[in-house]
Amino acid sequence: MAIDWDSILAYNTIKVVRIRDRRLGILHLCFLVVIVLYIVVYSAIINKGYLSTEEPVGSIRTSLWSPNQFKDNESYCKNNTEPYPYQKLECVYFDDALVSYPIGDDVGFTASTRIEISEQKANCSLLNPSCRFKTLNKTNVYLADIESFTVLIDHTMYAPSSQIQYNGGDLSGYILDQNGNEIQLNESVNVIGVQGKPDVLEIGKLLEFAGVNLDDPSLTNSSNSIRYDGCVIFVFIEYSNTFSYDLKKIKYVYSIKIVDDTIYNIPEAIILGDVNSRLYYKRHAIRLIFIQTGVIGSFNFQSLLLTLVSGIGLLTVSTLIVDQLAIRFLPQRKSYSDVKFQTTESFRKKKKIVNDDGEVKLYNNIEAL
């Protein structure tokens, strides 16, 4: 049996058939309307498919200010006779220069809550590899009223592709409360998101937004308090200009979250009269780590074109669904299938005939006439 290569390697092409059936026409029209609404209204307009987005970079500068008046006789201080569920210590009233360490950190900020102060001396030459410092005296103290210290946060954002740059004082901003609501602060001390003013927040207020109380159990040892062991807190600053259709409006939002199962401490050595005498501070602290993120958008024609073109596939799918319904499920499926699909005769072998006008024509099959 000879192989019919024309059938095996047949070429399928598109044939337009107008099926006069209102059911199919209405269904296809509904598909088209929904797809156009999805592409134009939802993808292009609501989801802003015409934007090219990028994540901004930025810088942070923080300053710590001590309160004008300290609160005394706090419940965690040894001189307070009220019950306290954890170990009480002597309280010292350090100013901002002694509370913050290390200084000049451009990605974070540290405020000490407890310090183990060790007076150490090395009665030997430090040129000797076996020479070691010995602790002569050790004191363990709380830094009182750390919640009343205030932090100034000066932040700047920059979007490299769109060349958008702003300082936080030029923008409107918010901070998320524990319920996820965006709120703006313009109090006598706490100021967040007010244009023309720097962001200033009391440490106690900042901890409140994170849902943290320093006198709650430590995250790693329930017999100690967070004040005793310290903690690490992420402060996210998210910038956006895609919340409205005016790309010139940019806002930022603070969200604050404590890192689970962590404590924080950092050592500090203070040289006294000579290098053989020192004070060794082991600081337990609130460690704030600032993370700048967000989405900055700018109009981009290629993004718009990609959004529109991606919807063309949906049009093809809708046509395929209606076609399958017509040729497989409707009562008239046999008739619709016959008019939709047509197989030609092979045109490889031609026969010559003369028509009624005397013209010579070539046909592959006379029966097909």
Number of C-alpha atoms within 10 A of each C-alpha: 3 4 7 10 9 12 12 8 8 12 7 9 7 7 10 8 10 10 12 8 10 9 12 16 14 11 14 18 13 13 19 16 10 10 18 18 13 16 21 17 14 14 19 20 15 13 13 21 24 21 21 18 20 16 18 23 16 16 15 18 16 18 15 22 17 21 16 9 8 15 13 14 15 14 15 23 21 17 14 15 12 11 9 13 13 16 12 19 18 16 20 15 16 17 17 18 11 14 24 21 19 14 14 12 13 12 14 19 24 23 25 27 26 28 23 16 19 19 19 21 19 15 12 12 12 13 7 8 7 8 12 15 15 13 15 9 11 13 12 15 18 24 22 22 22 27 19 19 21 22 20 17 19 17 19 18 23 18 18 12 14 15 9 15 14 14 14 25 19 16 17 18 24 21 22 16 17 14 7 10 10 14 14 17 17 13 10 6 12 18 18 25 25 18 13 11 16 18 23 24 22 22 20 18 16 22 19 15 19 19 13 17 15 20 16 14 18 21 18 15 13 11 11 18 20 25 25 28 23 24 26 20 22 17 19 19 21 20 24 19 19 21 12 12 11 9 15 12 13 19 19 22 22 22 21 24 17 18 12 11 11 16 21 17 20 15 13 13 14 11 13 13 7 8 12 16 18 19 18 19 21 18 25 25 28 27 22 19 17 22 19 21 19 21 16 22 21 18 15 13 13 13 17 18 13 13 19 17 12 12 16 13 9 17 15 10 12 17 15 13 13 16 18 13 13 22 19 13 11 14 10 12 15 14 12 18 15 11 14 17 14 10 9 9 13 15 12 8 10 13 11 11 13 10 9 7 6 8 8 10 11 13 17 15 13 11 6 8 6
